[in-house]
Amino acid sequence: ASVSETAQKCCTENIQPFLTSILEELMDPISSGFTEVRLLFDKEVNEIIKDFQMTNDMTRLKENVDQLMTLPFNSVKMEPCYLKVNSLQQLLQDLKSRFKVYHIDFVIQSTQNFMQELMENAVYTFEQLFSPSCQADSAKVATAIEKVKLRVLK
């Protein structure tokens, strides 16, 4: 109780006025990282569609979908997504000196974990929504893949 008023005053005067600008600054690299995840998912599904349209091979399609399920754990393909948030390192260094923000690596690692989780959710949802379409006529499969992709991206 004796510290509450002083802490409240300190936050109101020294931190609150800067919160909006800090959040805007941090959100740019975070947003670009999540945008990169979205683009990677879109690109990978487009490659599946393209491959299926060329081969019309349902077995190969199932293999490609299975491979898509491993995408969140493919560090080479996910690396461009993760690199987008590495610029947080410099931004957080500035905040560390101004506001005594610690555990910078934890913030970056957590963001990258959320990116991987988002990709896991996207490929899982894609697989769940697409599974019934595997039984469809092969002429309609490419269209079904596209529809599922668009639904997941929403």
N, C-alpha and C positions, 0 to 999 in steps of 0.2 A: 504493500500500500504506500509506503514512503517513497519508493522508487517510481511508481506508476506515473505520477504527474511529470516528473523530470524526463522519463523515457518517452512519454506521449509528446511532450514539447520538443524533444530532440528529433523524433520521427517527423513531426509536423513541419519543423523548420529546416531540417537537414537532409531528409530523405524523400518525403512525399512530393516536393516540387519537382524532383528529378525522375520519379518513377515512370512517367509516360514516355519521356525521351529515352530512358534506359530500355524499356520494353520494346520500343520501336527499333532501337539499335540492335537488340538481341534477336528480334523476330526476323530480320532480313536474312541472316544466314540459316536460321532454323527453317524458315519458309522455303528457302531455295533448296535445302536438303530434302524436305518432304516433297517438293515439286519434282526433284530428281527421282525420288522413289516412284512417284506416279508415272513419270516418263519411262522409266526402266520397265515397269510392269506393262505399260502400253506397248512398248517396243517388243518385249518378249512375246506377248500374246499375238501381236501382228506377225511376228516371224512364224508362230505356230499356224496361223491362218494361211499365210503365204505357202508354207511347206505343204499343208494339207491340200490347198488348191492345186499345187503342182503334182502331188503324188496320189491324192485321193485314197491314201492308205490308212485305214482305221487303226491298225496295230501301231503304226508309226505315230499316229496322232496321240494314242494313249501313252506311248513312250515320251512324247514331247510334253504332254500334260504332267506326267510323273516328274519329268525333269524340271518343269516350271515349279513344282512343289518344293524343290530344293533351292530355289532362287534366294530366299532370305538367308540361307547359310552359305551362299557362294560369295566369298569375300572379294573375289576379283570383280565380279559384276556389281556388287554393292559398294565397292570402294569409291566410285565417283559420288555416290550419295553421301557417304561418310565424309568425304573431303569438303563438301559444301559447308559443313558445320565446323570445320577446323579453324575457320576465321574467328570463331568464338573465342579462341585462345587469346588473341590480341585484345578483343573487346573486354573479355573478362579480366585480363591483366590490368586494364585501365580502371575497371570497377574495383578491383582488389585494392589498388592504391587509394582510390577515393572513398570507398565505403567498407573497406576491410572484408571484401568477399573472398571466402576461402573455398577450397575444394573445386577449383576450376576444372580439373580433369574429370571430376565426378559429374559436373554439369554436361560436359561434352559427351562423356560415355553414356550418360542417361539419355541424352538426345539421340545418340546413335542406336541405343537399345530400342527406343521408341520407334525409330525408323525401321529397324529390323522387324519389330512386332507388327508395324503397319503392313509391311510386305508379307509377313506370315499370314495376317488376316486376309489380305487381298487374294493371295494364291489359294488359301483354304476356301474362301467364299467362292472364288472362281470354280474350283474343283467341285464343290458341292452343288453349285447351280448348273454346271455343265454336265455332270454325270448322267442325268436323265437324257440329255441330248445325244449321248453316244449311241443310243439305240436307234436314233432317227435315220432317215434316208440320208445317204452320204451327200446328196445334192444340197441338203438343208443344213448340214453340219457347220460349214463355214459361216453362214448367216447366224446360226445359233451361237457360235463362238463370239462373233462380233457383238451380238446382243448382250451376252453374259459379260463380256469385257466392259461394255458401256455401263451396264448396271453396277458392276463392281467399282468402276471409276467414279460413279455418282457418290 
